[in-house]
Amino acid sequence: MTDAAALPGQPRGTVLSGPATARAVNVLAPNASAMTLDGTNTWIVSEPDSELAVVIDPGPLDDVHLRAVLDTAERAGKRVALTLLTHGHPDHAEGASRFAELSGTAVRALDPALRLGDEGLAAGDVISLGGLELRVVSTPGHTADSLCFHLPADQAVLTGDTVLGRGTTVVAHPDGRLGDYLDSLRRLRSLTVDDGVHTVLPGHGPVLDDAQGAVEFYLAHRAHRLAQVETAVENGFRSPEEVVARVYADVDRSLWPAAELSVRAQMEYLSEHGLI
């Protein structure tokens, strides 16, 4: 058994519903799969002495889960006053409209199609509610609309699918772009170096206690995969399907369709830079 402290990002281990930091509580959605890991982490964030809370990524359209999120907040003496989305993939956002109905909240997102209410989200926005401060960080790459939320008071960042608690994420071509994703990882690394962020609250998987280590691992992993794809193309593997079979031969075949999305993004990146 591997010591969690020796793994990239120092994951805490088992993914559980409950408090993760002084201000963030997880409610784990019952949608575990190869792609969603243990399920979607729905985050309730609030100041300890405030009656108001923000929910980030209500998750799938599952009434039992959505009501569990509200019940968890209410048991803590909180009223959900706002819903935020890290991005529009269904495992994060499909339940947002129903959750807004149950909670009476607006839904703020980068993509106008996902919003309920007049306000969206943009890089640099600061969300203030009941003394809580969340800073919006633009992190496209996994998808074009991906955002992270910096929680300065807990030296934490809520990353959606940009950084996971276990494994690595997919650059979902054509919406996601590798160049954007690498820039986003560097932006997150700056948060760890310049702003003291040390905790990752991911959209899937366990909390990470070494944010800088996690981001550095992701950057190194992307560089390694990019070199593998470049070599595969140079050796005559021309189609994304052929490259996946070559580069991801040791990966469960059920994940190959997702891997193909990343390979397409990598091949596009290499082509744009004149490397293939």
Disulfide bonds with the S-S distance in Angstrom:
none
